[in-house]
Amino acid sequence: MTIDDVTDGVTDGGTDDVTIVVANAPVSYGAFELTVGIDPRVPDGVAVLDEVAAAGYAGIDLGPVGFLGEGPELGRRLRARGLGLAGGYLEFPFADPDAMPAALAGLDALLETFDQVAGHVPGPPPRPTIADGGGPERRARPGSGAREHAHDDAAWERFAESLGAVVARCREGGYEPAFHHETGSYVEAPWEIEKLLSLSDVGLCLDTGHLLIAAGDPVAFATKWAGRINQVHIKDTDLAAFERVLRAGEPTSAIWSREVFPRLGEGALDADGLLRTLKGTGYSGWLVVEQDIFPRSADRFAHAASDQRANRAFLTARGL
């Protein structure tokens, strides 16, 4: 499937075409920063690439650097399957300047990977998708950003200074970053996202699942933040399952172990309203389907692959 195949007919109802390109992500198969190199049950990167291509996606997110392949090998694997590269996720200790130099080395590795692939595969350029690393008190109480203020003005100033260094490094490398709000971090609640946007000119990666967990309305905020959104991660959310996490006093990792994110159309996300809003506000770029899970078995991988085919069909039925 080509990029043109994916984007034909996706318009805002006016005269200008709105190009939305659909990708998938390794996290939908259980492969991400908390599992790769840690959990032996993580599926093989080539198997993930094969499933993503077979499901009809036009691209894939990187996952941890090296998971899908190194250097030119990654480019060959993507081209062979007609896949573009949507971006790569990386967390930073923004409120702790002393810890930033080590984190910047990880950013350099990410940008180097982009350099070896970008321009040689189809689709829009990849986004460095940057996030706050949070802290133990936030990770122990997911969603608490909606109820408390963790940073004072001085902490936000340190945050903004560290973020500025990351954004500048991305732009010097030729890539426009997107900031990803994340459950268990210091930027999870809508007010924290808006504080972040007021402190920086960085683009926003709107993650519908994490916003729902943080008591935000993805459709309303897709309208409000339209001028800043330069990446979208679309995932549905089972809010009843998240409430069970809260009642049990479980940490952020429980949102994956309890599988709080179901197939598209099976949770609280108004997906049709979101897609209308993105098209109507002129969003162009990657729409990355995510359905975060922990890997458990070969059977769970097969189930994840089935879910991702269903998610792709859900979006195809809506003109994407």
C-alpha positions as CSV (number, residue, x, y, z in Angstrom):
1,M,0.0,0.0,0.0
2,T,1.4,3.4,-1.0
3,I,1.1,6.7,0.8
4,D,-1.3,7.9,-1.9
5,D,-3.5,4.8,-1.3
6,V,-3.8,5.8,2.3
7,T,-4.5,9.5,1.9
8,D,-6.8,9.5,-1.1
9,G,-10.2,11.0,-0.2
10,V,-9.0,12.4,3.2
11,T,-10.1,16.0,3.0
12,D,-11.5,18.7,5.2
13,G,-14.5,19.3,3.1
14,G,-13.0,22.4,1.5
15,T,-10.7,23.0,-1.4
16,D,-7.4,22.0,0.3
17,D,-6.5,18.4,0.8
18,V,-5.5,17.3,4.4
19,T,-3.0,14.6,4.3
20,I,-3.2,12.2,7.3
21,V,-0.9,9.2,7.1
22,V,-1.7,6.2,9.3
23,A,1.1,4.4,11.1
24,N,1.3,1.7,13.8
25,A,3.8,1.3,16.7
26,P,5.8,-1.5,18.3
27,V,4.1,-0.7,21.7
28,S,0.9,-2.1,20.2
29,Y,2.7,-5.5,20.1
30,G,4.2,-5.2,23.6
31,A,7.6,-3.7,22.5
32,F,8.6,-0.4,24.1
33,E,11.0,1.1,26.6
34,L,9.7,-0.9,29.6
35,T,10.0,-4.3,27.8
36,V,12.7,-4.3,25.0
37,G,15.9,-5.8,26.4
38,I,14.1,-6.5,29.7
39,D,11.3,-8.9,29.0
40,P,12.3,-12.0,27.1
41,R,8.8,-12.4,25.7
42,V,9.1,-9.3,23.6
43,P,8.4,-10.1,19.9
44,D,11.1,-9.9,17.3
45,G,11.3,-6.6,15.5
46,V,11.1,-8.2,12.1
47,A,7.9,-10.0,13.1
48,V,6.4,-6.6,14.2
49,L,7.4,-5.0,10.9
50,D,5.8,-7.9,8.9
51,E,2.6,-7.6,10.9
52,V,2.4,-3.8,10.5
53,A,2.9,-4.0,6.8
54,A,0.5,-6.9,6.3
55,A,-2.2,-4.9,8.2
56,G,-2.0,-2.1,5.7
57,Y,-0.3,0.6,7.7
58,A,1.8,3.2,5.8
59,G,4.4,3.6,8.5
60,I,5.7,2.6,11.9
61,D,7.0,4.3,15.0
62,L,10.6,3.4,15.9
63,G,10.3,2.0,19.3
64,P,13.6,1.8,21.2
65,V,16.6,2.5,19.0
66,G,17.8,-0.7,17.4
67,F,14.6,-2.7,18.0
68,L,13.5,-2.6,14.3
69,G,17.1,-2.7,13.0
70,E,20.3,-0.6,12.9
71,G,21.4,2.0,10.4
72,P,21.1,1.0,6.8
73,E,19.5,-2.3,7.8
74,L,16.5,-0.4,9.2
75,G,16.1,1.5,6.0
76,R,16.2,-1.6,3.9
77,R,13.6,-3.3,6.1
78,L,11.3,-0.4,5.9
79,R,11.6,0.1,2.2
80,A,11.1,-3.7,1.6
81,R,7.7,-3.4,3.3
82,G,6.7,0.1,1.9
83,L,6.8,1.6,5.4
84,G,7.7,5.1,6.4
85,L,9.1,6.1,9.8
86,A,6.7,8.1,12.0
87,G,9.0,9.0,14.8
88,G,10.7,7.8,18.0
89,Y,9.8,8.3,21.6
90,L,12.4,9.4,24.2
91,E,11.9,10.5,27.9
92,F,14.0,13.3,29.6
93,P,14.5,14.4,33.2
94,F,13.5,17.9,32.4
95,A,13.3,19.2,36.0
96,D,16.7,17.8,36.8
97,P,19.4,19.7,34.8
98,D,22.2,17.5,36.2
99,A,20.7,14.4,34.6
100,M,20.2,16.0,31.2
101,P,23.6,15.4,29.6
102,A,23.2,11.6,29.7
103,A,19.7,11.9,28.3
104,L,21.0,14.0,25.4
105,A,23.3,11.2,24.3
106,G,20.1,9.1,23.8
107,L,18.7,11.9,21.7
108,D,21.8,12.0,19.5
109,A,21.4,8.2,18.9
110,L,17.7,8.7,17.9
111,L,18.6,11.6,15.5
112,E,21.4,9.6,14.0
113,T,18.9,6.8,13.3
114,F,16.5,9.2,11.6
115,D,19.4,10.5,9.5
116,Q,20.1,7.0,8.2
117,V,16.4,6.5,7.2
118,A,14.7,9.8,6.6
119,G,14.4,10.7,2.9
120,H,14.9,7.1,1.9
121,V,11.5,5.8,2.9
122,P,7.9,7.0,2.1
123,G,5.8,9.4,4.1
124,P,6.3,12.5,6.2
125,P,9.6,13.0,8.1
126,P,9.8,11.3,11.5
127,R,9.2,13.3,14.7
128,P,11.5,13.1,17.7
129,T,8.7,12.5,20.2
130,I,10.0,13.8,23.5
131,A,8.4,13.3,26.9
132,D,9.0,14.1,30.6
133,G,10.4,11.2,32.6
134,G,8.3,12.0,35.6
135,G,9.2,10.8,39.0
136,P,8.5,8.0,41.5
137,E,5.6,9.9,43.2
138,R,3.8,10.4,39.8
139,R,4.5,6.9,38.5
140,A,3.1,5.5,41.8
141,R,-0.2,7.5,41.3
142,P,-1.2,7.7,37.7
143,G,-3.5,10.5,36.8
144,S,-2.6,12.6,39.8
145,G,-1.7,15.6,37.7
146,A,-5.4,16.3,37.4
147,R,-5.6,16.8,41.2
148,E,-2.3,18.3,42.2
149,H,0.5,20.7,41.2
150,A,3.9,19.0,41.5
151,H,6.1,21.9,40.2
152,D,6.6,25.4,41.6
153,D,7.6,28.3,39.4
154,A,11.3,27.6,39.8
155,A,10.9,23.9,38.8
156,W,8.9,25.0,35.7
157,E,11.8,27.4,34.8
158,R,14.3,24.6,35.0
159,F,11.9,22.4,32.9
160,A,11.7,25.1,30.2
161,E,15.4,25.6,30.1
162,S,16.1,21.9,29.7
163,L,13.3,21.5,27.2
164,G,14.7,24.4,25.2
165,A,18.0,22.6,24.9
166,V,16.3,19.4,23.6
167,V,14.2,21.3,21.1
168,A,17.2,23.2,19.8
169,R,19.2,20.0,19.4
170,C,16.4,18.5,17.4
171,R,16.1,21.5,15.1
172,E,19.8,21.7,14.6
173,G,19.7,18.2,13.4
174,G,16.9,19.0,10.9
175,Y,13.9,17.6,12.8
176,E,10.9,19.2,14.3
177,P,10.1,17.6,17.7
178,A,6.7,16.9,19.2
179,F,6.2,16.9,22.9
180,H,4.3,13.9,24.2
181,H,2.2,14.2,27.4
182,E,2.4,11.0,29.4
183,T,0.6,9.3,32.3
184,G,2.9,9.2,35.3
185,S,5.0,12.2,34.2
186,Y,4.9,15.8,35.2
187,V,3.1,16.7,32.0
188,E,0.0,14.6,32.0
189,A,-3.0,16.8,33.0
190,P,-4.5,19.3,30.5
191,W,-3.4,22.3,32.7
192,E,0.2,20.9,32.7
193,I,0.1,20.5,28.9
194,E,-1.0,24.1,28.6
195,K,1.7,25.3,30.9
196,L,4.2,23.4,28.8
197,L,2.9,25.0,25.6
198,S,3.1,28.5,27.2
199,L,6.8,27.9,28.1
200,S,8.0,26.6,24.7
201,D,7.2,26.8,21.0
202,V,7.6,23.0,20.7
203,G,4.9,21.2,18.8
204,L,2.5,18.8,20.6
205,C,2.0,15.1,20.1
206,L,-1.7,14.7,21.1
207,D,-2.1,11.3,22.7
208,T,-5.8,10.6,23.0
209,G,-5.5,7.7,25.4
210,H,-3.2,9.5,27.9
211,L,-5.4,12.6,27.7
212,L,-8.5,10.6,28.5
213,I,-6.8,9.1,31.6
214,A,-5.9,12.6,32.6
215,A,-9.6,13.7,32.5
216,G,-9.2,15.6,29.2
217,D,-11.5,15.6,26.2
218,P,-9.4,14.8,23.1
219,V,-11.9,16.3,20.7
220,A,-12.2,19.6,22.6
221,F,-8.4,19.9,23.0
222,A,-7.7,18.9,19.4
223,T,-9.6,22.0,18.6
224,K,-8.0,24.2,21.3
225,W,-4.5,23.1,20.5
226,A,-4.9,22.8,16.8
227,G,-2.2,25.3,15.9
228,R,0.4,23.4,18.0
229,I,-0.4,19.7,17.2
230,N,2.2,18.2,14.9
231,Q,1.8,14.5,15.7
232,V,-1.2,12.4,16.9
233,H,-1.2,9.1,18.7
234,I,-4.7,7.7,18.6
235,K,-5.7,5.1,21.1
236,D,-8.9,4.3,22.8
237,T,-9.3,4.0,26.6
238,D,-11.4,1.8,28.9
239,L,-12.0,4.3,31.7
240,A,-13.7,1.7,33.9
241,A,-10.4,-0.4,33.7
242,F,-8.5,2.7,34.7
243,E,-10.8,3.3,37.6
244,R,-9.9,-0.2,38.8
245,V,-6.3,0.8,38.7
246,L,-7.0,3.8,40.9
247,R,-9.1,1.9,43.4
248,A,-6.4,-0.7,43.7
249,G,-3.8,1.9,44.3
250,E,-1.7,0.5,41.5
251,P,1.2,2.3,39.8
252,T,1.3,3.6,36.2
253,S,2.6,0.3,34.9
254,A,-0.8,-1.2,35.6
255,I,-2.4,0.7,32.7
256,W,-0.4,-1.7,30.5
257,S,-0.8,-4.9,32.6
258,R,-4.5,-4.3,33.0
259,E,-4.7,-3.3,29.3
260,V,-6.5,-0.1,29.8
261,F,-6.3,0.6,26.0
262,P,-8.7,-1.5,23.9
263,R,-9.3,-1.6,20.2
264,L,-10.5,1.6,18.5
265,G,-14.2,2.0,19.0
266,E,-14.4,-0.1,22.2
267,G,-13.6,2.7,24.7
268,A,-14.4,6.3,25.7
269,L,-12.7,8.0,22.7
270,D,-15.0,9.8,20.3
271,A,-12.9,8.7,17.4
272,D,-15.3,10.0,14.7
273,G,-15.4,13.4,16.4
274,L,-11.6,13.4,16.7
275,L,-11.1,12.6,13.0
276,R,-13.6,15.3,12.0
277,T,-11.7,17.8,14.1
278,L,-8.3,16.9,12.8
279,K,-9.5,17.1,9.2
280,G,-11.4,20.3,9.9
281,T,-8.5,22.1,11.5
282,G,-6.2,21.1,8.7
283,Y,-4.0,18.6,10.5
284,S,-1.4,17.0,8.2
285,G,1.0,14.3,9.3
286,W,1.3,11.0,11.0
287,L,-1.6,9.4,12.8
288,V,0.0,6.7,14.9
289,V,-2.3,3.9,16.1
290,E,-1.2,2.7,19.6
291,Q,-2.7,0.0,21.8
292,D,-0.1,-0.4,24.5
293,I,0.2,-3.9,26.1
294,F,2.8,-5.9,27.9
295,P,3.9,-9.0,26.0
296,R,2.9,-12.3,27.6
297,S,3.1,-15.1,25.1
298,A,3.0,-16.0,21.4
299,D,-0.8,-16.2,21.7
300,R,-0.9,-12.6,23.0
301,F,1.3,-11.5,20.1
302,A,-1.2,-13.1,17.7
303,H,-4.1,-11.4,19.5
304,A,-2.2,-8.0,19.3
305,A,-1.7,-8.5,15.5
306,S,-5.4,-9.2,15.2
307,D,-6.2,-6.1,17.1
308,Q,-4.0,-4.0,14.9
309,R,-5.7,-5.3,11.8
310,A,-9.0,-4.4,13.4
311,N,-7.8,-0.9,14.2
312,R,-6.6,-0.4,10.6
313,A,-10.0,-1.5,9.3
314,F,-11.7,0.9,11.7
315,L,-9.8,3.8,10.2
316,T,-10.2,2.6,6.6
317,A,-13.9,2.6,7.1
318,R,-13.6,6.3,8.1
319,G,-11.7,7.3,4.9
320,L,-8.2,6.9,6.2
